[in-house]
Amino acid sequence: MHHPLHRRTLLRASGVSLALPLLEAMNPVFGREISEPPKRMVLICTALGLHSPALFPKTTGADYESTEYLDLLSHHRKHFTLFSGLAHPEQGGEHSTEMTWLSAARNSGKDGFRNSISVDQFAAAKLGYVTRFPSVSLSSEGPISQSYTSSGVMVPAESSPSRMFAKMFLQGDRKQVQHQRRKLAEGRSILDELMSQTRSLSRSVGAADRKRLDEYLDSVRAAENDISEAQTWLGKPKPGVNEQPPEDILDRTELVGRVQLLMKMIPFIVQTDSSRVISVMIQDHHVVPQIDGVSLEHHNLSHHGRDEVKIQQLKKIEKALVGCFGDLLGQMKSRQEGATTLLDNTAVLFGSNLGNANAHDPRNLPILLAGGSYNHGQYVAHDSKDNTPLCNLFVSMLNGMEIETDAFATSSGTLSW
């Protein structure tokens, strides 16, 4: 006879507790079927572009002729859509568009620029703390991310898969949990003091400064709410995965290996419902990746000046990154959620903030959307000169997550195909 398991069942060893993954035997506890998974979004940006002639086909529609890069995704052809002719309007020059790929804030890089909320943080705010982590920002190198709060503050990215694994899946012992509670309590105390001082200060400043202080207070209130929610989750066991913690690759030149580790984290995060909103930034501007046939920095190669030798090396790097995206799709397709797969329930966007990295051109961006139960298997080409707002696709993705909205940033509607 099979007895229902409680969701709080833990595996314990050496002072560390590991929660069990969601099992069918836990259905009576939850009162619902596991075959009703939530909707999620994953947003992946390779910040140095993708060489357009190797990506975009010459024919459109479902019968498009494949290309060098799309050949690498041939096993997933029915599960993704390729778009061209999408962009954010009024973008800045150089690499400032890295900051605005998810926000579409205008005039990036110019004096006085202030970013706006990114689509992942917009979604996370709408969903709230339905998961332990409302959003997750990952990066192949350092804390720089493309995730920004409503106040235009960057959300630091995690570049260590081992640290992220520990945060997600390893439950500390009682002493570690108590230490975390103390840290949260200290954070609340600091915020209370800041709130009191700021309110007092606002009575003695002019209207312009008072407005800035009000915005600051809004940020403090949001942080207060985050602490409160974090305290609630601290008392709940973390989900477990049948996987050894990853070992970080410290060598920056092993770009492909570092990206692969990040991609392997994504299925664990979504399958355990640890977060439903994930962003990944692939960036390593000033290293020579350990790829056969590559002898120059990735950034240098992106500014190839139509030098065929440089283009061939650039394509080797970009093929490796497209291959990482393909591996992720394979992992997501292979994991069942009732009658569906992880990919069926997760919209995965892969693209870049640069349409032509050689010229720092932010128009005609390379955009692939996979999964999410959309009608895939096509190449959809919008006007290459009069681009359609990329935010139209963001709006469609938000609605696909059951976050009902008519607009986001520079959108002019939704994108349908």
N, C-alpha and C positions, 0 to 999 in steps of 0.2 A: 504494500500500500504506500502511495506517495503522499507525503504530508506537505502542505504549503510552507514555503520558507518566508521568513520575515525579511524585508528589504534591508534591515539593519544588521543582518548576519555578516560577521567579519571573519577574516582569516588573520591570525595573530602569530607573530614570530619575532623574536629579538627586539621586543619593545615597540615594534611598528605594526600597525593594523592596516590591512588591505581589504576594502569592501568588495563583495562579490559583484560581478556584472549583473545586469538585468536578465533574470532567468524566467522561463515559462512558469516554473513553480511559484513564482512571486505574483502571478496574475491575481489570485484572490485577494492579496494584500492591497494591490493597487485598485482593484475593482474595475479594470479596463483591460482590453487586449493589447498586447505588445505590437500588434499589426497596425496601430494608429500612430505612427511616428510624427514628430513635429517637422515643420519646414525650416530649412536653414539657408544661409548664404555664405559662400567663401569667395573672397576677392583677392586675386593674386596679380601683382604687378612686377614685371621685369623692367627696371627703371631705365635701361639703355636701349629700349626699342626692340623691334624685330624687323629684319631686312625685308621690305615689302615685296620685291620681285620673287623672293623665295617662299612667300606666304600666300599672297592673294592670287587666286585663279584668274584666268582670262574669261571664263564663262561663269554665269551665275545660276542660281536655282539649285534644285536637288541633284541635277546631273552635271555639276561643275567638274571640270578636269582637275585632278589633284596636282599638288605642287611638292617641292622638296620637303617643306616643313609639314604639310598636311599628310604626306606619305607616312610620317612617323605616328600619325593618329588614325591610320586607316581602320584599325580594329574598333574604333569608337565613332566612326563616321556618322552613324545614325543617332548618336547621343550628344552631338554638339552642333552649334550654328556659328559660322564665321561671319562677322560684320566688317564692312569698311564704310567710310564716309561718316563716321561718328567722331565727335570732338566736343570739348568745352569751349565756349566763346571767350574772347578777350583774355587769352592766357599770356603770361610773361615769357621772357626769353631764357636762354641757357637751360639749366636744369631745375629752375624754380617750379616747373610743372609737377615735379615729384610731390610737392606739398599739396597739390590741388587735384590730383587724379581722382580722389574719392569725395572731394568737397565741391569742386567746380567754382571756387571763389575766383572772382575776376581780378586781373592786374597783379598776378603773383610776381614777386621779385621787384616791384616798384616801391618807392618810398612811401611809408605809411601803410603798407599792406598788412592786412589782418585776415587770417584765415577764418573760414566758417566751418560749421559742423560737417563732418564726413558722413557718407551714407551708412557706413557700418555703425557709427555712434548714434546716428539718427534711429536706426533699427533697434540698437541695444536699448536706447532710452524708451522707445515705444514698448518693447517687450518687458523691460524691467528685470527684476531678479527672479525670473522663472527658472533660471539655471544658476549654478554656483558662480559662473563667470558670465556676465551679460555680454561681454565681447572678449576676443583674444586677438592681440596684435603680435605677429611674428616677423622676424627679419633675419636675413642671411648674414647680416653684419651690423652689430651694435644696436643701440636703443632707438635710432631714428625710424619713425613709422610714417604712414600716411593717414593715420587716425587722429582726428581733431575734435575737441569738445565744442559745445555751442559757444564757448567763450574764445574759441580759436587757439586753445592750448593743445599741444601735441600729446597724445597718449603714448608713453614710451613702449617700445616693442621689446619682446623677449627673443633673444638670439641663441639662447642655450636650450636645446631640446631636453637635456637632463633636468634642468631647473623647472621647465614647464611640466615635465612628466611628474616630478615630485609634487608640485603645486596641485596638479590635477588629480593624481591617483594615490599618493602615499599619505596615509593617515598617521600623524605623529602620535607619540605617547602622551599620557596625561600632562606631564610637565611641559612638553612642547605646546600643547593646546592652551594651557594656562598662560604660558608666555605670550602666545598670540592674542589671547583675550586682554592681557595687560597692555599690549601695544595698541590695540584698538581703543581701549578705555583712555589711554594717554592721548591718543589722537582726538577723541571726542572732547577731552578736557581742553586741549589746545584750541580746537575749533570754537568751543564755548567762549574762551577768552578773546579770540580774534573777533568773534561776533560782537561781543560787548564793547571792545575798543573801537571797532569800525562804526558802530551805531553812534557812539559818543563823538567820534571824529566828524561824522557826516553832518552834525548840527553846526559845525563851525567852518564849513567850506562852501564854495559857490556851487551854482547849479550844475556846471559841467563836471566838477569833481564829484559832486553828489551822485551823478549818473554813473560815473565810473565805479564809485564805491558800491552802489546798488548792484551793479553787474558782479562785482567782487563778492558781495554778500550772497548773490544767487549761487556762485560757485561754492561758497562755504556751505550753504544749505544742501547743495547736491552732494558734497563730500560727507556731510553729516548723515545723509540718507544712505550713502554707500557704506559707511561704517556700521550703521544700524543693520543693514541687510547682511553685511559680512558677518556680524556677530550671530545672526540667525543661522547662517550656513555653517558657521564654525562648529555648531553642535550636531551637525548631521554628518554621517559617514560619507566618505568619498567613494565614488564608483571604482571598481577594479577592472583591470585588463590583464589578460593572460599573456603578458609580454614583459621581458626584462627591461629595466630602465635603459634608455639609449646612452651611448657614450659620445660626448661632444667631440667634434672635429675642430681642433684649435688652429690648424693650419689654414689661413685665409685663402691660400691658393687652391685649396680643394673645394672650389665653389660648388661643383656638382654634388659632391658628397654632402656638403652642408645643406644644400637645398633638398636633397633626397630625405635627409633626416626630418626636416620641417614637414615635408609632404607626408611622411609616414605618421606624423603626429595627428594630422587632420582627421583621419577616420576614427581614431581612438576618441578624440574630443567630441565628435558629433554622435558617434554610436553610444557613448555613455551619457549623452545629453548634458555634458559639462558646459557647453556653450553652443549657441545657435548662430553666432556671428563671428566670422574669422577673417582677418586680413593678413596677407603675407607680402612683404616687400623684398624683392630680390635685387640686391645692390652690392657691388664690389667694384667700384670704379677704377681703383688703382692697383690691381694685382694682375699677374699673368696666370690665368687658370691652368691647372694641371690637366690639360687635354692634349692628346697627341696632335702634333701639327700646329699648335698655337705657341707663339713666341713673343707676343706683344700684349700689353694691357687691354682689358676689355674696353675701357673708355677710349683708349687710343684707336682701337679697331672700329668702334662705332662712328668715329670721324674718319672714315676711310678715304674720303676724297675721290671716290670711284676707282681707287686702286684695286685691281682685281686680286692681287696677292692678299691684301688686307681683307677684302670681302670674303675670300675663301676661309680665312682664319675666323672671321666674325661668324660665319655660318656654322662653323664647327661648335662654337660656344652656344649659339642660339639653338642649334639642333639638340644639344645636350639638355638645355633648359626646357625646350618643347617636349623632349623625351621624359623629363621629370613630371611635367603636367600629364602626359599620357599614362605614366605609371600611377599617378594619383587617381585618374579616372578608372584604371583597372582595379585598384584597391577598392574604390567606392562601389563599383559594379559587382564585385565579388562578395560583398557582405549583405546578407539578407536582413530585411526588417519586415517580418510577416510575409506578405505576398509581393513586397516591393524590395528595392535595394536602397542602400545609402545614397546612391547617385540620383535615384528617382525622387528623393525627398530633399536633395541639396542642390541649389543652383550654384555652380562653380564658374566664376568669371576669371579669365586669364587674358592679360593684355599688357599695354604699356601706356605711359603718359606721353610718349613721343611717337609720332607717325613716321618721321624721318629724322633719326638721331644724328645723321651726318650734318644736318642743317639746324638742329634743335627745333624742328618744326612740330608743333603740338596738334597739327590737323591730321585728319584721315587716320585715326588711331587703329592699330591692330587689336581687335576685340573678338575673343571666342567665349561663348557661353555654353556650358555643358550642364546636363542634368536638370533637375527641378521640374520634371514632367512637362517641359515645353515641347513644342513641335519642332524637332531638330532634323538635322540631315541636309542643311542648305548652306549656300553662300549668299548672303543678302548684302547687296552693294547699294549704299546711299550715295547721294551726289558728292563726288570727291572734292568739289570746289565750294559748294554751299552745304556745309556739313550739317547733319542732324544732331541735336544735343545728345551727348552720351547720357545725360541725366534722364532722358526719356526711357532708356533701358533700366536705369536705376529705379525709376518709378514702377516699371513693370515687375522688377524683381521684388520690390517691397510689397507690392500687391500679391505677388506669388507666395509671400511669407504670411499672408493674411494680415499685413499691416496696411490698412486701407488709407491711401493718400492720393490726391490728385496732382501733386506737384512736389518736386524736390529741387532746390537750388535753381539752375538755369533751364529746367525742363520746359517744354512747350506742350506736353501731353505724355502719352504712353507710347511705347514702341511695340508694334505688333508685326508679325511676319507669318 
